[in-house]
Amino acid sequence: MLYLVTLTYVRPLAEVQAHLDTHRDWLVTYTRGGQILVAGPLEDRTGGFVLARSNSRDALDRMLALDSFAVHSLVEHQVRGFDAAMRAEAFPSDWAPGAKAIQ
């Protein structure tokens, strides 16, 4: 299943920035592992966004709990799971196996 994860900063930006390197390390680890498909800061710099895939919500929650932003209570997560019904042809089929490719 795919998950939309929005991270909203709940602490001052200076505290968030102090943990940015370890947060990025976490992102790299799970991107290399295929659990994070895309991630980045929100345009207004109030948090970030992660598109993730996971076999279960419990596994996703365990992964999110390992992020330094979560460990230090710097963010709140909003998680929404969805089943992809269609995808751009260039979007990898193994990321959304049930989705119809649209040309």
Backbone as XML, in Angstrom:
<?xml version="1.0"?>
<chain id="A" units="angstrom">
  <residue number="1" name="MET">
    <atom name="N" x="0.847" y="-1.171" z="0.000"/>
    <atom name="CA" x="0.000" y="0.000" z="0.000"/>
    <atom name="C" x="0.894" y="1.236" z="0.000"/>
  </residue>
  <residue number="2" name="LEU">
    <atom name="N" x="0.412" y="2.273" z="-0.627"/>
    <atom name="CA" x="1.104" y="3.550" z="-0.610"/>
    <atom name="C" x="0.551" y="4.414" z="0.513"/>
  </residue>
  <residue number="3" name="TYR">
    <atom name="N" x="1.413" y="5.237" z="1.069"/>
    <atom name="CA" x="1.026" y="6.119" z="2.175"/>
    <atom name="C" x="1.526" y="7.532" z="1.901"/>
  </residue>
  <residue number="4" name="LEU">
    <atom name="N" x="0.627" y="8.486" z="2.116"/>
    <atom name="CA" x="0.978" y="9.894" z="2.088"/>
    <atom name="C" x="1.257" y="10.288" z="3.530"/>
  </residue>
  <residue number="5" name="VAL">
    <atom name="N" x="2.448" y="10.779" z="3.806"/>
    <atom name="CA" x="2.828" y="11.152" z="5.168"/>
    <atom name="C" x="3.208" y="12.624" z="5.167"/>
  </residue>
  <residue number="6" name="THR">
    <atom name="N" x="2.474" y="13.407" z="5.935"/>
    <atom name="CA" x="2.798" y="14.821" z="6.100"/>
    <atom name="C" x="3.392" y="15.004" z="7.487"/>
  </residue>
  <residue number="7" name="LEU">
    <atom name="N" x="4.559" y="15.635" z="7.536"/>
    <atom name="CA" x="5.215" y="15.960" z="8.797"/>
    <atom name="C" x="5.006" y="17.445" z="9.044"/>
  </residue>
  <residue number="8" name="THR">
    <atom name="N" x="4.502" y="17.792" z="10.210"/>
    <atom name="CA" x="4.296" y="19.193" z="10.575"/>
    <atom name="C" x="5.180" y="19.500" z="11.776"/>
  </residue>
  <residue number="9" name="TYR">
    <atom name="N" x="6.023" y="20.531" z="11.633"/>
    <atom name="CA" x="6.899" y="20.917" z="12.727"/>
    <atom name="C" x="6.076" y="21.417" z="13.909"/>
  </residue>
  <residue number="10" name="VAL">
    <atom name="N" x="6.415" y="20.944" z="15.097"/>
    <atom name="CA" x="5.731" y="21.374" z="16.317"/>
    <atom name="C" x="6.701" y="22.038" z="17.292"/>
  </residue>
  <residue number="11" name="ARG">
    <atom name="N" x="7.941" y="22.177" z="16.870"/>
    <atom name="CA" x="8.976" y="22.830" z="17.678"/>
    <atom name="C" x="9.607" y="23.935" z="16.829"/>
  </residue>
  <residue number="12" name="PRO">
    <atom name="N" x="10.316" y="24.861" z="17.448"/>
    <atom name="CA" x="10.958" y="25.941" z="16.681"/>
    <atom name="C" x="11.902" y="25.385" z="15.609"/>
  </residue>
  <residue number="13" name="LEU">
    <atom name="N" x="11.992" y="26.119" z="14.505"/>
    <atom name="CA" x="12.797" y="25.684" z="13.371"/>
    <atom name="C" x="14.250" y="25.424" z="13.756"/>
  </residue>
  <residue number="14" name="ALA">
    <atom name="N" x="14.791" y="26.182" z="14.672"/>
    <atom name="CA" x="16.184" y="25.960" z="15.109"/>
    <atom name="C" x="16.360" y="24.559" z="15.692"/>
  </residue>
  <residue number="15" name="GLU">
    <atom name="N" x="15.377" y="24.081" z="16.445"/>
    <atom name="CA" x="15.451" y="22.726" z="16.999"/>
    <atom name="C" x="15.359" y="21.680" z="15.890"/>
  </residue>
  <residue number="16" name="VAL">
    <atom name="N" x="14.488" y="21.935" z="14.925"/>
    <atom name="CA" x="14.338" y="21.024" z="13.795"/>
    <atom name="C" x="15.654" y="20.944" z="13.019"/>
  </residue>
  <residue number="17" name="GLN">
    <atom name="N" x="16.242" y="22.086" z="12.717"/>
    <atom name="CA" x="17.481" y="22.123" z="11.941"/>
    <atom name="C" x="18.635" y="21.420" z="12.655"/>
  </residue>
  <residue number="18" name="ALA">
    <atom name="N" x="18.607" y="21.404" z="13.968"/>
    <atom name="CA" x="19.662" y="20.725" z="14.725"/>
    <atom name="C" x="19.658" y="19.221" z="14.473"/>
  </residue>
  <residue number="19" name="HIS">
    <atom name="N" x="18.540" y="18.680" z="14.017"/>
    <atom name="CA" x="18.424" y="17.239" z="13.777"/>
    <atom name="C" x="18.266" y="16.914" z="12.293"/>
  </residue>
  <residue number="20" name="LEU">
    <atom name="N" x="18.509" y="17.898" z="11.434"/>
    <atom name="CA" x="18.297" y="17.708" z="10.004"/>
    <atom name="C" x="19.225" y="16.647" z="9.405"/>
  </residue>
  <residue number="21" name="ASP">
    <atom name="N" x="20.477" y="16.606" z="9.821"/>
    <atom name="CA" x="21.396" y="15.609" z="9.262"/>
    <atom name="C" x="20.965" y="14.180" z="9.581"/>
  </residue>
  <residue number="22" name="THR">
    <atom name="N" x="20.546" y="13.929" z="10.814"/>
    <atom name="CA" x="20.121" y="12.570" z="11.173"/>
    <atom name="C" x="18.786" y="12.229" z="10.510"/>
  </residue>
  <residue number="23" name="HIS">
    <atom name="N" x="17.933" y="13.231" z="10.328"/>
    <atom name="CA" x="16.679" y="13.018" z="9.600"/>
    <atom name="C" x="16.985" y="12.629" z="8.149"/>
  </residue>
  <residue number="24" name="ARG">
    <atom name="N" x="17.914" y="13.343" z="7.535"/>
    <atom name="CA" x="18.297" y="13.017" z="6.148"/>
    <atom name="C" x="18.905" y="11.621" z="6.058"/>
  </residue>
  <residue number="25" name="ASP">
    <atom name="N" x="19.700" y="11.237" z="7.040"/>
    <atom name="CA" x="20.254" y="9.876" z="7.067"/>
    <atom name="C" x="19.137" y="8.841" z="7.093"/>
  </residue>
  <residue number="26" name="TRP">
    <atom name="N" x="18.114" y="9.093" z="7.897"/>
    <atom name="CA" x="16.950" y="8.203" z="7.979"/>
    <atom name="C" x="16.254" y="8.129" z="6.620"/>
  </residue>
  <residue number="27" name="LEU">
    <atom name="N" x="16.072" y="9.288" z="5.980"/>
    <atom name="CA" x="15.437" y="9.310" z="4.654"/>
    <atom name="C" x="16.240" y="8.491" z="3.648"/>
  </residue>
  <residue number="28" name="VAL">
    <atom name="N" x="17.553" y="8.658" z="3.642"/>
    <atom name="CA" x="18.408" y="7.929" z="2.708"/>
    <atom name="C" x="18.309" y="6.424" z="2.953"/>
  </residue>
  <residue number="29" name="THR">
    <atom name="N" x="18.360" y="6.013" z="4.200"/>
    <atom name="CA" x="18.279" y="4.587" z="4.537"/>
    <atom name="C" x="17.012" y="3.962" z="3.980"/>
  </residue>
  <residue number="30" name="TYR">
    <atom name="N" x="15.876" y="4.609" z="4.223"/>
    <atom name="CA" x="14.601" y="4.021" z="3.805"/>
    <atom name="C" x="14.291" y="4.263" z="2.331"/>
  </residue>
  <residue number="31" name="THR">
    <atom name="N" x="14.920" y="5.246" z="1.719"/>
    <atom name="CA" x="14.797" y="5.411" z="0.271"/>
    <atom name="C" x="15.583" y="4.300" z="-0.428"/>
  </residue>
  <residue number="32" name="ARG">
    <atom name="N" x="16.782" y="4.043" z="0.049"/>
    <atom name="CA" x="17.579" y="2.942" z="-0.516"/>
    <atom name="C" x="16.871" y="1.603" z="-0.338"/>
  </residue>
  <residue number="33" name="GLY">
    <atom name="N" x="16.156" y="1.446" z="0.771"/>
    <atom name="CA" x="15.434" y="0.202" z="1.036"/>
    <atom name="C" x="14.128" y="0.075" z="0.273"/>
  </residue>
  <residue number="34" name="GLY">
    <atom name="N" x="13.718" y="1.144" z="-0.406"/>
    <atom name="CA" x="12.496" y="1.112" z="-1.203"/>
    <atom name="C" x="11.223" y="1.456" z="-0.464"/>
  </residue>
  <residue number="35" name="GLN">
    <atom name="N" x="11.328" y="1.787" z="0.830"/>
    <atom name="CA" x="10.120" y="2.143" z="1.574"/>
    <atom name="C" x="9.717" y="3.597" z="1.342"/>
  </residue>
  <residue number="36" name="ILE">
    <atom name="N" x="10.669" y="4.483" z="1.138"/>
    <atom name="CA" x="10.366" y="5.886" z="0.822"/>
    <atom name="C" x="10.590" y="6.062" z="-0.668"/>
  </residue>
  <residue number="37" name="LEU">
    <atom name="N" x="9.551" y="6.542" z="-1.356"/>
    <atom name="CA" x="9.610" y="6.717" z="-2.801"/>
    <atom name="C" x="10.022" y="8.131" z="-3.183"/>
  </residue>
  <residue number="38" name="VAL">
    <atom name="N" x="9.559" y="9.094" z="-2.422"/>
    <atom name="CA" x="9.909" y="10.495" z="-2.655"/>
    <atom name="C" x="9.665" y="11.245" z="-1.353"/>
  </residue>
  <residue number="39" name="ALA">
    <atom name="N" x="10.484" y="12.268" z="-1.099"/>
    <atom name="CA" x="10.335" y="13.044" z="0.137"/>
    <atom name="C" x="10.928" y="14.425" z="-0.069"/>
  </residue>
  <residue number="40" name="GLY">
    <atom name="N" x="10.446" y="15.368" z="0.712"/>
    <atom name="CA" x="11.012" y="16.709" z="0.657"/>
    <atom name="C" x="10.254" y="17.666" z="1.543"/>
  </residue>
  <residue number="41" name="PRO">
    <atom name="N" x="10.822" y="18.871" z="1.703"/>
    <atom name="CA" x="10.170" y="19.874" z="2.547"/>
    <atom name="C" x="8.942" y="20.464" z="1.858"/>
  </residue>
  <residue number="42" name="LEU">
    <atom name="N" x="7.989" y="20.893" z="2.667"/>
    <atom name="CA" x="6.827" y="21.601" z="2.141"/>
    <atom name="C" x="7.254" y="22.985" z="1.679"/>
  </residue>
  <residue number="43" name="GLU">
    <atom name="N" x="6.532" y="23.512" z="0.711"/>
    <atom name="CA" x="6.856" y="24.812" z="0.133"/>
    <atom name="C" x="6.939" y="25.913" z="1.182"/>
  </residue>
  <residue number="44" name="ASP">
    <atom name="N" x="6.050" y="25.876" z="2.174"/>
    <atom name="CA" x="6.033" y="26.938" z="3.191"/>
    <atom name="C" x="6.979" y="26.664" z="4.359"/>
  </residue>
  <residue number="45" name="ARG">
    <atom name="N" x="7.749" y="25.571" z="4.273"/>
    <atom name="CA" x="8.764" y="25.211" z="5.274"/>
    <atom name="C" x="8.187" y="24.978" z="6.674"/>
  </residue>
  <residue number="46" name="THR">
    <atom name="N" x="6.941" y="24.503" z="6.728"/>
    <atom name="CA" x="6.324" y="24.176" z="8.014"/>
    <atom name="C" x="6.400" y="22.681" z="8.318"/>
  </residue>
  <residue number="47" name="GLY">
    <atom name="N" x="7.053" y="21.949" z="7.430"/>
    <atom name="CA" x="7.158" y="20.515" z="7.608"/>
    <atom name="C" x="7.632" y="19.867" z="6.332"/>
  </residue>
  <residue number="48" name="GLY">
    <atom name="N" x="7.242" y="18.616" z="6.135"/>
    <atom name="CA" x="7.681" y="17.884" z="4.968"/>
    <atom name="C" x="6.653" y="16.868" z="4.531"/>
  </residue>
  <residue number="49" name="PHE">
    <atom name="N" x="6.972" y="16.205" z="3.429"/>
    <atom name="CA" x="6.075" y="15.220" z="2.835"/>
    <atom name="C" x="6.882" y="13.986" z="2.464"/>
  </residue>
  <residue number="50" name="VAL">
    <atom name="N" x="6.298" y="12.824" z="2.680"/>
    <atom name="CA" x="6.906" y="11.554" z="2.299"/>
    <atom name="C" x="5.841" y="10.715" z="1.594"/>
  </residue>
  <residue number="51" name="LEU">
    <atom name="N" x="6.197" y="10.186" z="0.441"/>
    <atom name="CA" x="5.381" y="9.158" z="-0.196"/>
    <atom name="C" x="6.094" y="7.849" z="0.095"/>
  </residue>
  <residue number="52" name="ALA">
    <atom name="N" x="5.422" y="6.978" z="0.829"/>
    <atom name="CA" x="6.037" y="5.734" z="1.280"/>
    <atom name="C" x="5.205" y="4.546" z="0.822"/>
  </residue>
  <residue number="53" name="ARG">
    <atom name="N" x="5.850" y="3.403" z="0.806"/>
    <atom name="CA" x="5.109" y="2.160" z="0.582"/>
    <atom name="C" x="5.490" y="1.185" z="1.679"/>
  </residue>
  <residue number="54" name="SER">
    <atom name="N" x="4.516" y="0.419" z="2.092"/>
    <atom name="CA" x="4.725" y="-0.508" z="3.192"/>
    <atom name="C" x="3.700" y="-1.626" z="3.096"/>
  </residue>
  <residue number="55" name="ASN">
    <atom name="N" x="4.068" y="-2.781" z="3.631"/>
    <atom name="CA" x="3.140" y="-3.910" z="3.654"/>
    <atom name="C" x="2.032" y="-3.721" z="4.670"/>
  </residue>
  <residue number="56" name="SER">
    <atom name="N" x="2.281" y="-2.854" z="5.682"/>
    <atom name="CA" x="1.259" y="-2.626" z="6.705"/>
    <atom name="C" x="1.449" y="-1.264" z="7.352"/>
  </residue>
  <residue number="57" name="ARG">
    <atom name="N" x="0.389" y="-0.772" z="7.935"/>
    <atom name="CA" x="0.456" y="0.495" z="8.661"/>
    <atom name="C" x="1.350" y="0.343" z="9.887"/>
  </residue>
  <residue number="58" name="ASP">
    <atom name="N" x="1.316" y="-0.799" z="10.546"/>
    <atom name="CA" x="2.179" y="-1.015" z="11.709"/>
    <atom name="C" x="3.653" y="-0.913" z="11.328"/>
  </residue>
  <residue number="59" name="ALA">
    <atom name="N" x="4.033" y="-1.524" z="10.204"/>
    <atom name="CA" x="5.424" y="-1.450" z="9.752"/>
    <atom name="C" x="5.804" y="-0.005" z="9.420"/>
  </residue>
  <residue number="60" name="LEU">
    <atom name="N" x="4.892" y="0.719" z="8.797"/>
    <atom name="CA" x="5.153" y="2.131" z="8.494"/>
    <atom name="C" x="5.326" y="2.923" z="9.784"/>
  </residue>
  <residue number="61" name="ASP">
    <atom name="N" x="4.470" y="2.704" z="10.758"/>
    <atom name="CA" x="4.572" y="3.424" z="12.033"/>
    <atom name="C" x="5.899" y="3.133" z="12.736"/>
  </residue>
  <residue number="62" name="ARG">
    <atom name="N" x="6.351" y="1.892" z="12.670"/>
    <atom name="CA" x="7.653" y="1.551" z="13.264"/>
    <atom name="C" x="8.783" y="2.294" z="12.561"/>
  </residue>
  <residue number="63" name="MET">
    <atom name="N" x="8.703" y="2.386" z="11.235"/>
    <atom name="CA" x="9.709" y="3.109" z="10.467"/>
    <atom name="C" x="9.697" y="4.591" z="10.831"/>
  </residue>
  <residue number="64" name="LEU">
    <atom name="N" x="8.522" y="5.199" z="10.887"/>
    <atom name="CA" x="8.411" y="6.621" z="11.219"/>
    <atom name="C" x="8.951" y="6.911" z="12.616"/>
  </residue>
  <residue number="65" name="ALA">
    <atom name="N" x="8.751" y="5.994" z="13.529"/>
    <atom name="CA" x="9.205" y="6.186" z="14.911"/>
    <atom name="C" x="10.723" y="6.242" z="15.029"/>
  </residue>
  <residue number="66" name="LEU">
    <atom name="N" x="11.436" y="5.723" z="14.037"/>
    <atom name="CA" x="12.900" y="5.728" z="14.065"/>
    <atom name="C" x="13.508" y="7.034" z="13.556"/>
  </residue>
  <residue number="67" name="ASP">
    <atom name="N" x="12.704" y="7.878" z="12.941"/>
    <atom name="CA" x="13.175" y="9.172" z="12.436"/>
    <atom name="C" x="13.556" y="10.067" z="13.616"/>
  </residue>
  <residue number="68" name="SER">
    <atom name="N" x="14.696" y="10.735" z="13.524"/>
    <atom name="CA" x="15.132" y="11.613" z="14.620"/>
    <atom name="C" x="14.116" y="12.720" z="14.895"/>
  </residue>
  <residue number="69" name="PHE">
    <atom name="N" x="13.375" y="13.137" z="13.888"/>
    <atom name="CA" x="12.340" y="14.144" z="14.108"/>
    <atom name="C" x="11.259" y="13.607" z="15.044"/>
  </residue>
  <residue number="70" name="ALA">
    <atom name="N" x="10.936" y="12.325" z="14.925"/>
    <atom name="CA" x="9.953" y="11.704" z="15.820"/>
    <atom name="C" x="10.565" y="11.417" z="17.178"/>
  </residue>
  <residue number="71" name="VAL">
    <atom name="N" x="11.789" y="10.911" z="17.178"/>
    <atom name="CA" x="12.474" y="10.579" z="18.437"/>
    <atom name="C" x="12.533" y="11.797" z="19.357"/>
  </residue>
  <residue number="72" name="HIS">
    <atom name="N" x="12.765" y="12.970" z="18.778"/>
    <atom name="CA" x="12.910" y="14.202" z="19.564"/>
    <atom name="C" x="11.625" y="15.034" z="19.601"/>
  </residue>
  <residue number="73" name="SER">
    <atom name="N" x="10.513" y="14.432" z="19.197"/>
    <atom name="CA" x="9.187" y="15.073" z="19.244"/>
    <atom name="C" x="9.167" y="16.435" z="18.545"/>
  </residue>
  <residue number="74" name="LEU">
    <atom name="N" x="9.752" y="16.478" z="17.347"/>
    <atom name="CA" x="9.822" y="17.723" z="16.582"/>
    <atom name="C" x="8.691" y="17.856" z="15.577"/>
  </residue>
  <residue number="75" name="VAL">
    <atom name="N" x="8.025" y="16.743" z="15.269"/>
    <atom name="CA" x="6.969" y="16.753" z="14.256"/>
    <atom name="C" x="5.759" y="15.953" z="14.717"/>
  </residue>
  <residue number="76" name="GLU">
    <atom name="N" x="4.657" y="16.258" z="14.081"/>
    <atom name="CA" x="3.467" y="15.411" z="14.154"/>
    <atom name="C" x="3.280" y="14.824" z="12.768"/>
  </residue>
  <residue number="77" name="HIS">
    <atom name="N" x="2.867" y="13.556" z="12.713"/>
    <atom name="CA" x="2.643" y="12.883" z="11.437"/>
    <atom name="C" x="1.150" y="12.794" z="11.150"/>
  </residue>
  <residue number="78" name="GLN">
    <atom name="N" x="0.793" y="13.052" z="9.915"/>
    <atom name="CA" x="-0.537" y="12.716" z="9.416"/>
    <atom name="C" x="-0.307" y="11.678" z="8.326"/>
  </residue>
  <residue number="79" name="VAL">
    <atom name="N" x="-0.901" y="10.509" z="8.492"/>
    <atom name="CA" x="-0.677" y="9.399" z="7.569"/>
    <atom name="C" x="-2.003" y="9.024" z="6.934"/>
  </residue>
  <residue number="80" name="ARG">
    <atom name="N" x="-1.963" y="8.913" z="5.604"/>
    <atom name="CA" x="-3.145" y="8.485" z="4.851"/>
    <atom name="C" x="-2.703" y="7.422" z="3.866"/>
  </residue>
  <residue number="81" name="GLY">
    <atom name="N" x="-3.307" y="6.256" z="3.966"/>
    <atom name="CA" x="-3.020" y="5.179" z="3.028"/>
    <atom name="C" x="-3.975" y="5.240" z="1.850"/>
  </residue>
  <residue number="82" name="PHE">
    <atom name="N" x="-3.505" y="4.766" z="0.699"/>
    <atom name="CA" x="-4.393" y="4.708" z="-0.457"/>
    <atom name="C" x="-3.962" y="3.599" z="-1.406"/>
  </residue>
  <residue number="83" name="ASP">
    <atom name="N" x="-4.948" y="3.105" z="-2.161"/>
    <atom name="CA" x="-4.695" y="2.117" z="-3.210"/>
    <atom name="C" x="-4.680" y="2.866" z="-4.531"/>
  </residue>
  <residue number="84" name="ALA">
    <atom name="N" x="-3.553" y="2.842" z="-5.210"/>
    <atom name="CA" x="-3.432" y="3.541" z="-6.489"/>
    <atom name="C" x="-4.282" y="2.844" z="-7.544"/>
  </residue>
  <residue number="85" name="ALA">
    <atom name="N" x="-5.150" y="3.596" z="-8.199"/>
    <atom name="CA" x="-6.011" y="3.054" z="-9.241"/>
    <atom name="C" x="-5.453" y="3.350" z="-10.631"/>
  </residue>
  <residue number="86" name="MET">
    <atom name="N" x="-4.730" y="4.459" z="-10.767"/>
    <atom name="CA" x="-4.088" y="4.783" z="-12.030"/>
    <atom name="C" x="-2.760" y="5.449" z="-11.754"/>
  </residue>
  <residue number="87" name="ARG">
    <atom name="N" x="-1.891" y="5.382" z="-12.742"/>
    <atom name="CA" x="-0.563" y="5.960" z="-12.597"/>
    <atom name="C" x="-0.097" y="6.436" z="-13.961"/>
  </residue>
  <residue number="88" name="ALA">
    <atom name="N" x="0.791" y="7.421" z="-13.951"/>
    <atom name="CA" x="1.441" y="7.820" z="-15.191"/>
    <atom name="C" x="2.280" y="6.647" z="-15.672"/>
  </residue>
  <residue number="89" name="GLU">
    <atom name="N" x="2.407" y="6.519" z="-16.964"/>
    <atom name="CA" x="3.164" y="5.396" z="-17.513"/>
    <atom name="C" x="4.594" y="5.356" z="-16.976"/>
  </residue>
  <residue number="90" name="ALA">
    <atom name="N" x="5.173" y="6.524" z="-16.702"/>
    <atom name="CA" x="6.545" y="6.591" z="-16.207"/>
    <atom name="C" x="6.661" y="6.215" z="-14.726"/>
  </residue>
  <residue number="91" name="PHE">
    <atom name="N" x="5.558" y="6.202" z="-13.990"/>
    <atom name="CA" x="5.583" y="5.836" z="-12.582"/>
    <atom name="C" x="5.820" y="4.332" z="-12.495"/>
  </residue>
  <residue number="92" name="PRO">
    <atom name="N" x="6.812" y="3.890" z="-11.726"/>
    <atom name="CA" x="7.153" y="2.460" z="-11.699"/>
    <atom name="C" x="5.966" y="1.572" z="-11.330"/>
  </residue>
  <residue number="93" name="SER">
    <atom name="N" x="5.739" y="0.564" z="-12.139"/>
    <atom name="CA" x="4.598" y="-0.332" z="-11.929"/>
    <atom name="C" x="4.707" y="-1.108" z="-10.629"/>
  </residue>
  <residue number="94" name="ASP">
    <atom name="N" x="5.926" y="-1.409" z="-10.163"/>
    <atom name="CA" x="6.047" y="-2.168" z="-8.910"/>
    <atom name="C" x="5.727" y="-1.310" z="-7.693"/>
  </residue>
  <residue number="95" name="TRP">
    <atom name="N" x="5.687" y="0.015" z="-7.835"/>
    <atom name="CA" x="5.290" y="0.886" z="-6.734"/>
    <atom name="C" x="3.777" y="0.928" z="-6.587"/>
  </residue>
  <residue number="96" name="ALA">
    <atom name="N" x="3.069" y="0.693" z="-7.658"/>
    <atom name="CA" x="1.597" y="0.703" z="-7.655"/>
    <atom name="C" x="1.120" y="-0.406" z="-8.569"/>
  </residue>
  <residue number="97" name="PRO">
    <atom name="N" x="1.290" y="-1.665" z="-8.133"/>
    <atom name="CA" x="1.035" y="-2.796" z="-9.045"/>
    <atom name="C" x="-0.404" y="-2.923" z="-9.529"/>
  </residue>
  <residue number="98" name="GLY">
    <atom name="N" x="-1.360" y="-2.446" z="-8.778"/>
    <atom name="CA" x="-2.748" y="-2.547" z="-9.213"/>
    <atom name="C" x="-3.237" y="-1.368" z="-10.022"/>
  </residue>
  <residue number="99" name="ALA">
    <atom name="N" x="-2.387" y="-0.392" z="-10.240"/>
    <atom name="CA" x="-2.790" y="0.833" z="-10.919"/>
    <atom name="C" x="-2.676" y="0.692" z="-12.438"/>
  </residue>
  <residue number="100" name="LYS">
    <atom name="N" x="-3.672" y="1.208" z="-13.127"/>
    <atom name="CA" x="-3.655" y="1.192" z="-14.585"/>
    <atom name="C" x="-2.705" y="2.281" z="-15.084"/>
  </residue>
  <residue number="101" name="ALA">
    <atom name="N" x="-1.822" y="1.911" z="-15.998"/>
    <atom name="CA" x="-0.900" y="2.885" z="-16.599"/>
    <atom name="C" x="-1.655" y="3.713" z="-17.637"/>
  </residue>
  <residue number="102" name="ILE">
    <atom name="N" x="-1.501" y="5.021" z="-17.544"/>
    <atom name="CA" x="-2.144" y="5.964" z="-18.468"/>
    <atom name="C" x="-1.066" y="6.570" z="-19.360"/>
  </residue>
  <residue number="103" name="GLN">
    <atom name="N" x="-1.277" y="6.482" z="-20.638"/>
    <atom name="CA" x="-0.310" y="7.041" z="-21.594"/>
    <atom name="C" x="-0.641" y="8.476" z="-21.911"/>
  </residue>
</chain>
